[in-house]
Amino acid sequence: MADWLEHSVHVDQDVAIENVWQLWSDLEQMPQWMKWISSVEMSPDDPQLSLWKLETGGLSFAWKSRIVKKVPLQIIQWESVDGLPNKGAIRFYGRKDGSSTVKMTVAYSLPAILARLMMSSSFVDRVVTSTLQADLDRFRDYALARYPKQSE
């Protein structure tokens, strides 16, 4: 039996939602800002399917993921179809001042005994959450470098 662990983080940025959406829609660019993701390759046969590789601390995982919901400028939702069980969503919120917010929720399945150990360890939860937050902070910087705020 497996348990799901979930983490949510968000970042505000001075980049228009259309530009933020464009960057996130190109999944192969994610290793530019996601520390543990070493590669994302889109399937040549199915634009909703991708192969992901995660590497951290000598551990390596791979999985195939399918986009299950994609609403332009609102949400990209996925779930794994092979390999490391995971699912999640990136949500996009535009603001009147031309800036935006990105919220990322990631969930992954672990064997029940391992999940209980991790859930009882606030250290592990803090490491994963802080890594995901750092990823979004890097994304904010990545987006701002590509779409600098114009002085008014």
JOFENNOR-V673552 format. One record per residue. RES is the residue in one letter. PHI is phi in degrees with one decimal (999 if undefined). PSI is psi in whole degrees, -180 to 180 (999 if undefined). D_FIRST is the distance of its C-alpha to the first C-alpha in Angstrom with 2 decimals. Layout:
res;phi;psi;d_first
RES;PHI;PSI;D_FIRST
RES;PHI;PSI;D_FIRST
//
This chain:
res;phi;psi;d_first
M;999;142;0.00
A;-118.8;153;3.81
D;-116.7;150;7.00
W;-101.3;133;10.34
L;-109.5;141;13.46
E;-132.0;144;16.81
H;-135.9;139;20.40
S;-129.9;137;23.67
V;-141.9;162;27.12
H;-148.1;163;30.48
V;-145.3;139;33.92
D;-96.3;147;37.37
Q;-151.0;153;39.83
D;-89.1;51;43.42
V;-132.5;137;42.60
A;-62.7;147;42.92
I;-58.0;-34;39.85
E;-63.2;-40;41.16
N;-72.6;-40;41.24
V;-62.0;-45;37.85
W;-58.4;-46;36.42
Q;-59.3;-43;38.22
L;-66.1;-46;36.77
W;-68.7;-29;33.11
S;-68.0;-20;33.67
D;-94.3;82;34.44
L;-57.5;-30;30.95
E;-66.0;-15;32.48
Q;-84.4;-10;34.20
M;-55.9;-35;31.08
P;-60.4;-16;31.32
Q;-64.1;-30;34.64
W;-128.4;-8;33.00
M;-103.9;110;29.31
K;-55.0;-44;29.31
W;-86.8;-13;26.06
I;-87.4;115;26.54
S;-89.8;-27;28.81
S;-163.5;153;29.27
V;-136.7;125;28.67
E;-122.9;126;30.22
M;-77.3;144;30.81
S;-70.4;133;30.61
P;-71.5;-17;34.20
D;-97.8;-22;33.23
D;-143.9;111;31.13
P;-67.7;-9;31.95
Q;-94.4;-5;28.60
L;-110.6;138;26.63
S;-143.2;155;26.53
L;-107.9;124;25.30
W;-112.1;146;24.24
K;-130.3;131;24.38
L;-118.4;133;23.35
E;-136.9;129;24.94
T;-158.8;138;25.05
G;50.8;37;25.92
G;83.2;-6;25.93
L;-95.1;146;22.46
S;-137.1;133;22.42
F;-133.0;150;19.95
A;-136.9;152;20.90
W;-160.3;159;19.69
K;-100.5;140;21.40
S;-128.8;146;21.61
R;-120.6;134;23.28
I;-72.8;120;25.38
V;-102.7;-17;24.40
K;-153.9;131;27.05
K;-143.4;110;30.22
V;-117.5;111;32.96
P;-48.8;134;35.83
L;66.4;10;36.48
Q;-127.6;-55;33.51
I;-155.6;144;30.01
I;-126.1;117;28.14
Q;-118.7;139;24.51
W;-136.6;166;22.13
E;-151.2;148;18.72
S;-74.2;149;17.64
V;-118.8;-5;17.92
D;-165.0;144;17.31
G;84.7;-145;16.27
L;-57.0;117;14.82
P;-68.6;119;12.81
N;-155.8;163;15.14
K;-158.0;165;17.41
G;172.0;-172;20.36
A;-155.0;148;23.97
I;-113.1;123;27.39
R;-112.4;143;29.74
F;-119.9;135;33.49
Y;-131.7;117;36.07
G;-87.1;151;39.77
R;-121.8;157;42.33
K;-59.6;-28;45.98
D;-82.3;5;47.24
G;90.7;-2;45.77
S;-91.2;-177;42.90
S;-153.5;168;39.20
T;-128.7;139;35.78
V;-118.2;130;32.57
K;-118.5;127;29.22
M;-115.1;129;26.07
T;-121.1;126;22.54
V;-126.7;133;19.73
A;-129.3;146;15.97
Y;-144.0;151;13.43
S;-100.5;137;9.72
L;-131.7;154;8.64
P;-53.6;143;6.10
A;-51.7;-44;5.71
I;-64.6;-41;8.76
L;-69.1;-40;10.67
A;-62.6;-41;10.31
R;-62.9;-41;11.64
L;-62.8;-43;14.35
M;-70.2;-40;15.32
M;-68.2;-31;15.49
S;-77.3;-12;17.58
S;-104.5;101;19.78
S;-64.1;-21;22.02
F;-61.1;-49;23.56
V;-61.9;-44;20.71
D;-59.0;-44;20.56
R;-64.9;-39;24.35
V;-63.7;-49;24.43
V;-64.6;-48;22.22
T;-62.5;-44;24.05
S;-67.8;-34;27.43
T;-66.0;-45;26.88
L;-63.8;-40;26.10
Q;-64.9;-41;29.12
A;-62.2;-37;31.26
D;-60.1;-46;30.27
L;-67.9;-35;31.57
D;-64.0;-41;34.62
R;-64.3;-38;35.32
F;-61.1;-44;34.96
R;-55.9;-47;37.53
D;-66.3;-41;39.89
Y;-61.2;-47;39.32
A;-65.4;-43;40.08
L;-65.4;-34;43.09
A;-66.7;-32;44.50
R;-87.8;-27;44.44
Y;-132.3;72;45.62
P;-61.1;143;47.82
K;-66.6;127;48.84
Q;-82.4;135;52.41
S;-69.3;144;54.88
E;-99.2;999;56.34
//
